[in-house]
Amino acid sequence: MPATHHTIFSACRTVVSIAKRGEGLYNVLQMELERCINVLVKECTRQSQAPIDWIGFFASMCTSFKCRIVSPFNCSHSSSLKLAVQDSLVSLLTYLDQHYIVKNSALKPIRYLANTSLRELVFGNPTVLEYIYEGTKDWIESERNSKYVFCLSLGNLEFIPCRVVHLHRAEITRLISLLIYHGQYDKFERYYVSLTYDYYSSESERLSKEQQKDPRFFFEHVQARINQELERNNEVLPEGSWGLLRETTERALWNNRLDWLANESTRFFNLRMKLI
């Protein structure tokens, strides 16, 4: 029969305050954290899902682990996670964390130990990073490649063209929240910026050839693309990334095209003047 919260709490108090065995308990804690995180890594690197589905699985696993340790945020949306918080490791081992560790400056609090181990063993795992990047690429390219559909505008009750939002966009948002929490967002941002630049550079090159005689179409397409990215960035990425992603999108789309647009527009204007 599983021990109750009170039983574990009392046992920790006995070990730390009465038996004075805090050091032994702390060492066991470190080993158990590493063991549990290695199990998590093993589960997360056993790839048997589509990349974007794996993102959701990974986010759930990491969120559950975080809540089992101690969760200052985002654990209230699920009843199971509420129970996890009630029985969190920090809560169960309060006497170790607040009576033994705080008196030994060389030791790290339980939350710090868990987060550090997770960063090193999970986010430092090359396979995990590969899966994160694959899932992100699948998601963003799916959204960028999606065709227009007509959506009802509630403002003027008219149907307007809009692009389809990926079914799993919310999983990317959850992933980004975890990356920020664990101090891993900078690497993700660099990858995302690179994806954005490569995608729109390729699109700009292709369209400039296809629409060589129609600069107006190219110009309007670029403006629409920039607006789409602005909207997506505002909904998915942290505010600190908005400016960088806008600059990257504009640079990739306009790169070496402004002279061509200006020349073609001037030629088209002169031709019209001759026909008048």
Residue, then its C-alpha position, 0 to 999 in steps of 0.5 A: m500500500p502506497a505511503t500517505h503524504h503525512t507518512i512520508f513527511s513525518a519520515c523525512r522529519t524523523v530522518v533529518s531532525i531526529a536521526k540527523r541523517g540529512e546528508g544520506l537522504y540528500n545523496v539518495l535524493q540526487m541518485e533518485l532524481e537522476r534515475c527518474i530523469n533517465v527514465l523520462v529521457k528513455e521514454c522521450t527518445r523512443q520515437s514512435q509518433a509523428p514529429i508534431d505528435w511527439i511534441g505534445f507527448f514531450a510537453s506533457m511528460c516534462t510538465s508532469f515531472k515539473c509538477r511532481i517536483v514543485s510547480p509555481f505555474n500552469c499546474s491548475h488546468s488539470s485535476s491530476l496535476k493538482l494532485a501532483v502538486q499536493d504530493s510534490l517532492v518539495s512538499l514531501l521533503t520539506y524538512l530536508d529542503q528547509h531544515y537541512i539544505v538551507k543550513n548547508s550553503a554548498l548544497k542546492p535546493i530540491r527544485y534547483l537539483a531537479n531543474t538542473s538535472l532535467r536541463e542536462l539530461v533531457f535538453g542536453n540529449p541530442t536525440v531530444l533536440e532533434y525531435i524538438y526541431e523536427g516537430t517544430k519544422d513540421w508544424i511551421e511548414s504545414e502552417r506556411n504551406s496551408k491554402y487559403v480558406f474562407c472564414l466568416s468575419l464577425g465584424n462585417l459579416e463577410f467571408i474573407p480569405c484566411r489560412v488554416v491554423h495547425l491543429h497542434r499549434a497549442e502544443i508548440t505554445r506549451l513547448i515554448s513555455l517549457l523551454i523558457y522555464h528551463g532556460q532553453y529558449d535561446k537555442f530554439e529561437r535561433y533554430y526558428v529564425s533559421l527556418t524562417y529565413d530559409y523558407y522565405s528566401s526560397e519562396s522569394e526566389r521562386l516567386s520572383k521568377e514566376q512573377q517576373k512580369d507582375p511585380r504588383f502580385f509579388f509585392e502584395h504577396v510579400q505584404a500578406r506573408i509579413n502580416q501572416e507572420l506577425e499574427r502567428n508570432n503574436e499568438v505563439l512566440p514570446e514578445g521578445s522574439w517579435g521584432l527579430l522574426r519580423e526583421t528576418t521575414e522581411r529581409a528574406l522576402w525582400n532580399n535583392r528584390l527591391d531593385w527588380l520591383a522598382n525597375e519593373s514598376t517604372r517600366f510598367f508605368n512608362l508603358r501605360m503612359k504610352l498607351i494613354 
